[in-house]
Amino acid sequence: MGALHSMFFLALALSILVLVHEWGHYIVAVRSGVRVLKFSIGFGPELIGFTRGETRWSISAIPFGGFVRFAGDDPEGDNAGTKDEFLSASLGARTAIVLAGPLMNYALAILLFAGVLYFAGEPVPFSTRISEVVDGSIAESIGIVPDDEVRAVNGVPVETWVGFTKELHGIGADEEFALLVARGQETVELRGRAREDHGFGQGFPLGVLYFQDPVLGYVQRDGAAWNAGLRTGDRILSYAGKPAERWSGFATYVMEHPDEEIPITWEREGNELAAALVPIGLERTNEDGEPEMLGTIAAFPFVDTRKVGLGTALAGGWNDTWSLTARVLELLPRLPGLVATGVKGLVTGEREQDQGLGGPVRMAEMFGEAARWGLVAFLGMMASISTQLAIFNLLPIPVLDGGHLALHLVEFVTRRPPSMKIKIILHQIGFALLLLLMLSVTAMDVGRMLR
């Protein structure tokens, strides 16, 4: 049932993403006078469809993709050369038709990110109240204690955690600094010095965590917290006989006790409830590169939010999409190596370390997981995949939109289109590359499942 649940949400998400992408191609083609023969969501045998005008609209058996077929767009086909064929359209029109698909995915990502921000609200900045002090840290050495509230950094007043970290990150290597903190009814000045090798701009090594109440925010359906009876808004009162005063202490205890029963009590609408909470053990790699088992309950602490206007939401959607684009572009140089790893595993049967790349199975797991967190998480995942789909389609690989755009650039520079023979060869190479990519990511999926 879990696999069916995940596959259903993957098919739902991809159908929407593909529909938007192909609709971009379709609408620009129609407006450019290019005849559209078929609009299909999915590949393979047609499950259901109808014909309107000269276009066949279809839903096909394999939901992982889709296509729009234009009249006269097959370099190996019999093209009549009429003005309503794709290859007869002007270079500008053909470029606009090809580019419209990825741009629609970008537009969808911006709207989805904006919608999440508009309806869920933006997080209210955390206060400067200290929750935990790391043992052996600079914070401990200068005398910071839990519940201190930072008022100023080097004489600059700070009111939020973001403001505090911003001022702190401006302190360079081996530089002295002063913090003004409120402790109870008094104000205390604490002085220290940043480490000699670097300041506070890398990894925030002061050694403090911000304060959060032990109140549950998002709780994943069918996760450990959900199965114990915990829900959004519940306030943890105690765990393992300890009073719950802050989220960080509770979270640390959970991580340190994977697969163990933890007696827990919580408050909901004035009523006290109790159960045994069993964190699920997940293997992670620590800072030394060694595996370690950490407990997780599939729940996040409550974060207070505030409503934003439509303009702010749209600006936030644009910023989120651009930020994700920048991160993906940084990872693109690693793609050939990741594919080579997948091919090696496919040929040798060796199961390499998880490299973060995955195929349909990985995507199904991600969308199934997002659906269990709720609508906001699912829409956020769709926005993320829509952005990545746009970037992937713009890669200069024959068969993809980016490959067509690259040929259009060659045509623009040379003032004539590449020969039909070159187009056919590039088309075959592009198809082979995509097949190799699909095989490699599927091999990674299989290796991940076997692990």
Secondary structure, DSSP 4 states (H G I P E B T S, - for coil): -HHHHHHHHHHHHHHHHHHHHHHHHHHHHHHTTPPEEEEEEEEEEEEEEEEETTEEEEEEEEEEEEEEEETT--TTS-----TTSGGGS-HHHHHHHHHHHHHHHHHHHHHHHHHHHHHH-EEPPP-SBEEEE-TTSHHHHHT--TT-EEEEETTEE--SHHHHHHHHTT--TT-EEEEEEEETTEEEEEEEE--SS--SSSS-TT-EEE---SBEEEE-TTSHHHHTT--TT-EEEEETTEE---HHHHHHHHHHSTT--EEEEEEETTEEEEEEE-PEEEEEE-TTS-EEEEEE-SEEE---EE---HHHHHHHHHHHHHHHHHHHHHHGGGHHHHHHHHHHHHHH---PPP-S---HHHHHHHHHHHHHH-HHHHHHHHHHHHHHHHHHHTSS-TTSHHHHHHHHHHHHHHSSPPPHHHHHHHHHHHHHHHHHHHHHHHHHHHHHHH-
